[in-house]
Amino acid sequence: MQPGSVSDPVVTKSYVDQKVTELVRQELANVGGGSGGAALEVVTLPAGKRLIVTGGSEVIVRSGKAVAYSPDSNGLSDLTDGKDIAPGKPVPANHLILFPRDGRGIEADPASANGLIVLVRGTYHIE
């Protein structure tokens, strides 16, 4: 094929950038990301309460000492360190924590009298 011919046209960088941007926006809309996707919500969790999230939700602890909660022996995914956090173990501040299944969450460290301030992306409830 001859570059610049009808079967192999030459295009500008701005045209390619525009088409790539359109495709990326379409894909983000399909997976629920990008503009219009779920935003991080600031949540204040009182001491003695649990934040329970749905599978696929994300949490970042911003203030306070948190521990992992799970109704079984499986833990949470610390995406920042690439480690699993077992139930009852500390959840580091400013780490992105992924909850792979429903019913897991975090709670304020029972040894602390203070609650937590967290950022949550996804569906949750406080119990």
C-alpha positions as CSV (number, residue, x, y, z in Angstrom):
1,M,0.0,0.0,0.0
2,Q,1.1,3.5,-0.8
3,P,1.0,5.9,2.2
4,G,-1.5,8.7,1.4
5,S,-3.5,6.6,-1.0
6,V,-7.2,6.0,-0.7
7,S,-6.6,2.6,0.8
8,D,-4.0,4.0,3.3
9,P,-4.9,7.7,4.0
10,V,-2.6,10.0,6.0
11,V,-4.4,11.6,9.0
12,T,-3.5,14.3,11.3
13,K,-2.6,13.8,15.0
14,S,-5.6,15.9,16.1
15,Y,-7.9,13.6,14.2
16,V,-6.4,10.5,15.9
17,D,-6.5,12.2,19.3
18,Q,-10.1,13.0,18.8
19,K,-11.1,9.5,17.8
20,V,-9.1,7.9,20.7
21,T,-10.7,10.3,23.2
22,E,-14.2,9.3,21.9
23,L,-13.4,5.6,22.2
24,V,-12.0,6.0,25.7
25,R,-15.1,8.0,26.8
26,Q,-17.3,5.2,25.4
27,E,-15.4,2.5,27.3
28,L,-15.4,4.5,30.5
29,A,-19.2,4.9,30.2
30,N,-19.6,1.2,29.7
31,V,-17.7,0.3,32.9
32,G,-19.1,3.2,35.0
33,G,-15.9,5.2,35.2
34,G,-14.8,8.7,34.1
35,S,-17.0,11.7,34.3
36,G,-20.3,10.7,35.7
37,G,-18.9,7.6,37.4
38,A,-19.0,7.1,41.2
39,A,-17.2,9.8,43.1
40,L,-15.4,9.4,46.4
41,E,-17.7,10.3,49.3
42,V,-16.5,11.6,52.6
43,V,-18.0,9.5,55.4
44,T,-17.6,10.0,59.2
45,L,-17.8,6.7,61.1
46,P,-18.5,7.0,64.8
47,A,-16.5,4.9,67.3
48,G,-18.2,1.6,67.9
49,K,-19.8,1.5,64.4
50,R,-18.9,-0.5,61.3
51,L,-18.8,0.6,57.7
52,I,-20.1,-2.3,55.6
53,V,-19.6,-2.1,51.8
54,T,-20.7,-4.0,48.7
55,G,-18.2,-6.1,46.7
56,G,-16.1,-3.9,44.4
57,S,-16.3,-0.9,46.6
58,E,-13.2,1.1,47.6
59,V,-12.2,2.9,50.8
60,I,-9.4,5.2,51.9
61,V,-8.9,5.8,55.6
62,R,-8.1,9.5,56.0
63,S,-8.3,10.0,59.8
64,G,-8.4,7.6,62.8
65,K,-7.2,4.1,63.4
66,A,-9.2,1.5,61.4
67,V,-9.3,-2.3,61.5
68,A,-10.6,-4.7,58.9
69,Y,-13.9,-6.4,59.4
70,S,-15.1,-9.6,57.6
71,P,-17.8,-12.1,58.7
72,D,-15.5,-14.9,57.7
73,S,-11.7,-15.5,57.6
74,N,-11.2,-13.7,54.3
75,G,-9.8,-10.2,54.3
76,L,-9.6,-7.0,52.4
77,S,-7.3,-6.1,49.5
78,D,-4.7,-3.3,50.1
79,L,-4.1,-2.2,46.6
80,T,-1.4,0.3,47.7
81,D,0.8,-2.4,49.3
82,G,-0.4,-5.3,47.2
83,K,-1.3,-7.3,50.4
84,D,-4.3,-8.9,52.0
85,I,-5.5,-7.5,55.3
86,A,-7.0,-10.2,57.6
87,P,-10.0,-9.4,59.8
88,G,-9.1,-7.5,62.9
89,K,-5.8,-6.3,61.5
90,P,-5.0,-2.5,61.1
91,V,-6.0,-0.8,57.9
92,P,-3.3,1.7,57.0
93,A,-4.3,5.3,56.4
94,N,-4.1,6.7,52.9
95,H,-4.1,3.3,51.3
96,L,-6.6,2.2,48.6
97,I,-8.6,-0.7,50.0
98,L,-10.7,-2.9,47.7
99,F,-13.5,-5.0,49.1
100,P,-13.8,-8.1,46.9
101,R,-17.1,-9.3,48.3
102,D,-20.3,-8.0,50.0
103,G,-20.5,-7.8,53.7
104,R,-16.9,-6.8,54.5
105,G,-15.9,-3.5,55.9
106,I,-13.9,-1.5,58.4
107,E,-14.4,-0.3,62.0
108,A,-12.6,2.1,64.3
109,D,-9.9,0.3,66.3
110,P,-11.7,-0.8,69.6
111,A,-8.7,0.4,71.5
112,S,-9.3,3.9,70.3
113,A,-12.1,6.2,71.5
114,N,-12.2,8.1,68.2
115,G,-14.1,7.4,65.1
116,L,-12.9,7.5,61.5
117,I,-13.1,9.7,58.5
118,V,-12.9,7.7,55.3
119,L,-13.4,8.2,51.6
120,V,-15.8,5.6,50.0
121,R,-16.5,4.8,46.4
122,G,-19.4,2.4,46.1
123,T,-22.4,1.3,48.1
124,Y,-22.2,1.1,51.9
125,H,-24.2,1.2,55.1
126,I,-23.2,1.9,58.7
127,E,-24.2,-0.6,61.4
